[in-house]
Amino acid sequence: MPMTDEPLLVSTTFERQEHAEDVARALLNKRIIACAQVHGPVKSMYWWKNEIQESVEFLLTLKTLDSLYPEVESTILEEHPYDLPEIIAEPLVRISSDYLNWMKGEMER
């Protein structure tokens, strides 16, 4: 699938709010996201090492472009304290043109 300048919403979770904020700052400083939002705490339930786990986490959502996703993912993997962080990207199928133009302008290098 070819990369495009289509907008994406990327999400990942963290055990600590400070970690989410640190990763957000790293991505913003590289200008590979336009915006980050930290939500939470949220309760997560998942399988890990053959057991159902429950934890309180903070959800980090990021707005970026498809063409920047590889660098966003790489930075999250470098900075994230989890062994296997959740990194999910979804296309934004409806977005106002003014907001999209703002996003693109903030990620110009």
ABEGO torsion letter per residue (X at the ends): XBBBABBBBBBBBBABAAAAAAAAAAAAAAGABABBBBBOBBBBBBBBGGBBBBBBBBBBBBBBBAAAAAAAAAAAAAABABABBBBBBBBBABBBAAAAAAAAAAABX
